[in-house]
Amino acid sequence: MFFFKHYFSFIFLVSILTFCSCKNIKNEDNDYTKEIEVIRFEKLFFEYDFDSISSLKNKFPYLFPKQFSMDDWLSIYNDTLRRDIFNKSDQIFKNFNPYKIKISKSIKQIQAELGSFKIPKIITINNGIDYNYNIVKSDSLLLVSTDCYLGNNIHYKSIPNYISMKMNVDYFVKDITQSFLVDFIKYPNDRRFISKIIYYGKIIYSMDKITDFGLEKIIGINQENINWLTENEYEMWEYFVKNNLIFSTDISLDKRFIHDAPYSKFGLSIDFESSPMVGKWIGYNIVKSYQKKYNVELKNLVTMNEYDLYLKSNYGPRK
């Protein structure tokens, strides 16, 4: 397992960007669907006779780094835990066509709002349940780890609940859709807290406008969190203002209020009751406030300077 996880980390961070050379996708519009090229690599690997792995290696050299020997691949191939994980992921994704249709619809929605983009080839894999790399995207290739979407599974028992709750098939198309969308929304060079939360606010607002996933799924929280955020928006903003956090460049704010976690970290007794990622919620509401006033096209909104957007939004929640 140790070897397998570190092998895929290597693939994700190095190999796909340096070895990948993929053909252009052939698309066919038909009643809001597209034919997307999908290769089920995990099925090819585990369902091949091992003697035929060399042909698979020749076909996908960017997934077989040269420093790993055939003995290494044989070890992975025969590993009972890896095979059990594969069998479970294969049960869930055995019929991939419904997911292709949903992905195609998401692509069409993004193109209608933001413009065309190069659709990458999708390759599904098993990465050893490394949820930090459930999706890795380059210009021409999208690797998706199907074993990171198994739902209520024994292999997820050691994973914190706030993470494992999003490791189910309901998030599969959402995560892929967001990976396409963020190509249109550039992370700000401005290091101020306000610019960062508005960046995430743009993503949430765009996903909410383009898709029907719902805010809980888009943000990655539950309805109880949504209720808490709605009820405490004024107090959160007041806290940010009074503690001079709005224009702060302190990177610790990212971990406290933006990154996924069990809860946000105000340093108050209410912390354990709070929703995680409160900064994203505030950013989303700032974007909504701006749009309520100006109602610009989405393609113009996502490229707008975050600080300018804040100044023009007249954001100010009420008690």
Number of C-alpha atoms within 10 A of each C-alpha: 13 7 12 19 15 14 17 21 17 14 20 20 12 13 17 22 16 10 15 16 13 11 11 12 16 11 13 11 10 8 7 14 18 19 16 19 16 17 14 18 18 20 17 13 19 17 12 14 10 16 8 10 19 13 12 16 14 11 11 14 17 18 21 21 16 9 7 10 10 14 9 12 16 13 13 18 18 12 12 11 13 20 16 12 20 20 16 16 23 18 10 16 19 12 10 12 13 10 14 19 17 17 21 22 18 25 22 19 17 24 14 12 15 18 11 11 14 11 19 21 22 21 17 20 25 26 27 25 23 17 17 10 18 23 20 17 19 13 15 18 20 21 25 23 23 29 30 28 25 25 19 12 13 9 14 17 10 8 13 11 13 16 16 19 17 20 24 17 18 14 19 21 18 19 17 21 22 17 15 19 20 17 11 16 18 11 15 14 8 13 14 19 23 22 24 22 25 29 26 23 25 26 23 23 24 25 23 16 15 21 15 12 16 13 17 13 17 20 21 17 20 14 11 12 19 17 11 14 20 12 12 17 19 15 14 16 20 14 14 17 12 9 10 10 16 16 14 14 16 11 11 9 18 16 13 19 23 21 16 19 17 18 20 24 20 16 8 8 9 11 14 13 12 19 24 26 26 27 26 23 26 25 28 22 22 27 28 18 20 20 18 11 11 12 11 12 11 17 16 10 20 23 13 15 14 24 18 10 19 18 11 14 19 12 18 13 16 8 8
